[in-house]
Amino acid sequence: MRLGHVIGRVTLSQWDPAYKGARFLLVQPFTKAEFAGKGVTPLAAGSSLVVYDNLGAGVGHVVGFTEGAEAAAPFDTPTPVDAFNAAIIDEIFYTPPAS
């Protein structure tokens, strides 16, 4: 599972019935600096991803998402999805490893 900030929503012109009751979010994955407590800094173009969300996350939330085969696992039938929102994160506690 990876963490990321929700930076937007995706609007589709056509909808597949497998996606009923959910939406797609634009998510910027966390960087190492963000885990250390620094603020969100925009990443290079193309580094954000689209995440399927049925939990109700919105812009500004931190989410935990899975990618690959695990992203399609929650669906009953084979569904074309690359990333799935598995959690909305309330708080993050990070202790860097001792040097």
PAZAPA-4460 file (N, C-alpha, C; in steps of 0.05 Angstrom, whole numbers, plus 32768, in hexadecimal, padded with zeros to 4 digits):
% residues 99
    n_x    n_y    n_z   ca_x   ca_y   ca_z    c_x    c_y    c_z   seq   type   mol
   8011   7FE9   8000   8000   8000   8000   8012   8019   8000     1      M     A
   800A   802C   7FF1   8018   8046   7FF0   8005   805C   7FFA     2      R     A
   8010   8072   8002   8000   8089   800B   8003   809F   7FF7     3      L     A
   7FED   80B0   7FF5   7FEE   80C6   7FE3   7FD9   80DB   7FEB     4      G     A
   7FDD   80F3   7FE0   7FCA   8109   7FE5   7FB6   810A   7FCD     5      H     A
   7F9D   810E   7FD3   7F89   8111   7FBE   7F8B   812E   7FB5     6      V     A
   7F90   8132   7F9C   7F94   814D   7F91   7F7E   8154   7F7D     7      I     A
   7F6B   8142   7F77   7F55   8148   7F65   7F43   8130   7F60     8      G     A
   7F2F   8135   7F50   7F1C   8120   7F48   7F1C   811D   7F2A     9      R     A
   7F16   8105   7F21   7F15   8100   7F04   7EF8   80FC   7EFC    10      V     A
   7EF0   810A   7EE6   7ED5   8107   7EDC   7ED6   80F8   7EC2    11      T     A
   7EC5   80E3   7EC0   7EC5   80D2   7EA8   7EAD   80DA   7E97    12      L     A
   7EB1   80D8   7E7C   7E9B   80DD   7E6A   7E89   80C5   7E66    13      S     A
   7E95   80AD   7E6B   7E85   8094   7E6A   7E8C   8084   7E83    14      Q     A
   7E79   8074   7E8C   7E7D   8066   7EA5   7E78   8048   7EA1    15      W     A
   7E89   8038   7EAD   7E86   801B   7EAC   7E75   8012   7EC4    16      D     A
   7E61   8001   7EC1   7E51   7FF8   7ED8   7E61   7FED   7EF0    17      P     A
   7E78   7FE2   7EEB   7E88   7FD7   7F01   7E91   7FED   7F15    18      A     A
   7E91   8006   7F0C   7E9A   801C   7F1D   7E83   802A   7F2C    19      Y     A
   7E6B   801E   7F2C   7E54   802B   7F38   7E58   8030   7F56    20      K     A
   7E51   8048   7F5F   7E53   804F   7F7B   7E6E   8059   7F84    21      G     A
   7E7F   8060   7F72   7E9A   806A   7F79   7EA3   807F   7F66    22      A     A
   7EBC   8088   7F69   7EC7   809D   7F57   7EE5   8098   7F55    23      R     A
   7EF1   80A9   7F44   7F0D   80A8   7F40   7F1A   80C1   7F4B    24      F     A
   7F31   80BE   7F58   7F3F   80D4   7F64   7F5B   80D7   7F57    25      L     A
   7F65   80EF   7F56   7F80   80F4   7F4D   7F91   80F6   7F66    26      L     A
   7FA5   80E5   7F68   7FB5   80E2   7F81   7FD3   80E7   7F7B    27      V     A
   7FDF   80F7   7F8C   7FFC   80FB   7F8A   8009   80EA   7FA0    28      Q     A
   8019   80D6   7F98   8026   80C5   7FAD   8039   80D5   7FBF    29      P     A
   803B   80CC   7FD8   804D   80D8   7FEB   806A   80D4   7FE2    30      F     A
   807A   80E8   7FE9   8097   80E6   7FE5   80A4   80E1   8000    31      T     A
   80BD   80DB   8000   80CB   80D6   8019   80CB   80EF   802B    32      K     A
   80CD   8106   8020   80CD   811F   802F   80B2   8124   803D    33      A     A
   809C   811C   8030   8082   811F   803C   807E   810D   8054    34      E     A
   808A   80F6   8054   8088   80E4   806B   8098   80F1   8083    35      F     A
   80AD   8100   807D   80BD   810D   8091   80AF   8126   809C    36      A     A
   8098   812E   8092   8089   8145   809C   8089   815E   808B    37      G     A
   8096   815E   8075   8095   8175   8063   807A   8176   8055    38      K     A
   8073   818E   804C   8059   8191   803F   8059   8184   8024    39      G     A
   8041   8185   8018   803D   817A   7FFD   804B   818C   7FE9    40      V     A
   805C   8180   7FD8   8068   818F   7FC2   8060   8182   7FA8    41      T     A
   8058   8192   7F94   804F   8186   7F7B   8065   8175   7F6E    42      P     A
   805E   815E   7F64   8070   814C   7F57   8071   8153   7F39    43      L     A
   8084   8147   7F2B   8086   814B   7F0F   806C   8141   7F01    44      A     A
   8067   814D   7EEA   804F   8145   7EDA   8051   8127   7ED4    45      A     A
   803A   811A   7ED7   8038   80FE   7ED1   803E   80EC   7EE9    46      G     A
   8043   80F7   7F00   8049   80E6   7F18   8031   80E2   7F2A    47      S     A
   801A   80EF   7F23   8002   80E9   7F32   7FF3   80D2   7F25    48      S     A
   7FE0   80C5   7F33   7FD2   80AF   7F27   7FB4   80B0   7F2E    49      L     A
   7FA5   80A1   7F1E   7F88   80A0   7F22   7F82   8088   7F34    50      V     A
   7F73   808C   7F49   7F6C   8078   7F5D   7F4E   8074   7F5F    51      V     A
   7F44   805C   7F5D   7F28   8056   7F61   7F21   8058   7F7F    52      Y     A
   7F0C   8067   7F85   7F05   806C   7FA1   7EE7   8066   7FA6    53      D     A
   7EE2   8053   7FB8   7EC6   804E   7FC1   7EC3   8054   7FDF    54      N     A
   7ED6   8062   7FEB   7ED5   8069   8007   7ECC   8085   800C    55      L     A
   7ECD   8097   7FF8   7EC4   80B2   7FFB   7EDA   80C6   8002    56      G     A
   7EF3   80C1   7FFA   7F08   80D4   7FFF   7F04   80EC   7FED    57      A     A
   7F0F   8103   7FF5   7F0C   811B   7FE6   7F27   812A   7FE4    58      G     A
   7F27   813F   7FD5   7F3F   814F   7FD1   7F4A   8158   7FEC    59      V     A
   7F64   8154   7FF0   7F71   815A   8009   7F75   8143   801C    60      G     A
   7F67   812D   8018   7F6A   8115   8029   7F84   8106   8022    61      H     A
   7F8E   80F8   8035   7FA4   80E5   8031   7F97   80C9   802F    62      V     A
   7F9E   80BB   801A   7F93   80A0   8016   7FA9   808B   8014    63      V     A
   7FA2   8073   801B   7FB3   805C   8017   7FA9   804C   7FFF    64      G     A
   7FB9   8048   7FEB   7FAF   803B   7FD3   7FC1   8023   7FCB    65      F     A
   7FB5   8010   7FBD   7FC3   7FF9   7FB3   7FC4   7FFB   7F95    66      T     A
   7FD7   7FEE   7F88   7FDA   7FEF   7F6B   7FDD   7FD2   7F61    67      E     A
   7FDA   7FD0   7F47   7FDE   7FB6   7F3A   7FC7   7FA3   7F3E    68      G     A
   7FCD   7F89   7F40   7FB9   7F74   7F42   7FA8   7F78   7F5C    69      A     A
   7FB4   7F82   7F71   7FA5   7F86   7F8A   7F8F   7F9B   7F87    70      E     A
   7F93   7FAE   7F75   7F7F   7FC3   7F70   7F65   7FB7   7F65    71      A     A
   7F67   7FA3   7F55   7F4F   7F97   7F48   7F42   7F81   7F5A    72      A     A
   7F4F   7F79   7F6F   7F45   7F64   7F81   7F2A   7F69   7F8D    73      A     A
   7F22   7F82   7F95   7F08   7F87   7FA2   7EF0   7F83   7F8F    74      P     A
   7EF4   7F81   7F75   7EDE   7F7F   7F62   7ED6   7F62   7F5D    75      F     A
   7EBC   7F5D   7F59   7EB2   7F42   7F54   7EBB   7F37   7F39    76      D     A
   7EBC   7F49   7F25   7EC3   7F41   7F0A   7EDD   7F50   7F03    77      T     A
   7EEC   7F46   7EEF   7F04   7F54   7EE6   7EFD   7F71   7EDE    78      P     A
   7F0B   7F84   7EEB   7F05   7FA1   7EE7   7F1F   7FAF   7EE2    79      T     A
   7F20   7FC0   7ECD   7F38   7FCE   7EC6   7F3E   7FE6   7ED9    80      P     A
   7F4C   7FE0   7EEF   7F53   7FF6   7F01   7F71   7FF1   7F0A    81      V     A
   7F80   8007   7F0A   7F9C   8005   7F11   7FA3   800B   7F2E    82      D     A
   7F92   801B   7F3B   7F97   8023   7F57   7F7C   8024   7F66    83      A     A
   7F7C   801B   7F7F   7F63   8019   7F8F   7F68   8026   7FAA    84      F     A
   7F57   8038   7FB2   7F59   8045   7FCC   7F50   8031   7FE2    85      N     A
   7F62   8029   7FF3   7F5D   8015   8008   7F58   8022   8023    86      A     A
   7F60   803C   8027   7F5E   8048   8041   7F5F   8067   803E    87      A     A
   7F50   8074   8050   7F53   8091   8054   7F62   8094   806E    88      I     A
   7F79   80A2   806C   7F8C   80A4   8083   7F86   80BC   8093    89      I     A
   7F83   80B8   80AE   7F7E   80CF   80C0   7F98   80DB   80CA    90      D     A
   7FAB   80CB   80D2   7FC3   80D5   80DE   7FDB   80C3   80D5    91      E     A
   7FF2   80D0   80D3   800A   80C1   80CC   801F   80C6   80E2    92      I     A
   802A   80B0   80EC   8040   80B2   80FF   8059   80A6   80F2    93      F     A
   806D   80B6   80EF   8085   80AD   80E1   809E   80B1   80F2    94      Y     A
   80AD   809C   80F6   80C6   809D   8104   80DC   8094   80F1    95      T     A
   80ED   80A7   80E9   8102   809F   80D6   8116   808B   80E3    96      P     A
   8121   807A   80D3   8134   8067   80DE   814D   8075   80E9    97      P     A
   8159   806A   80FD   8170   8076   8109   8188   8073   80F6    98      A     A
   8197   8089   80F4   81AF   8088   80E1   81C7   807D   80EF    99      S     A
***
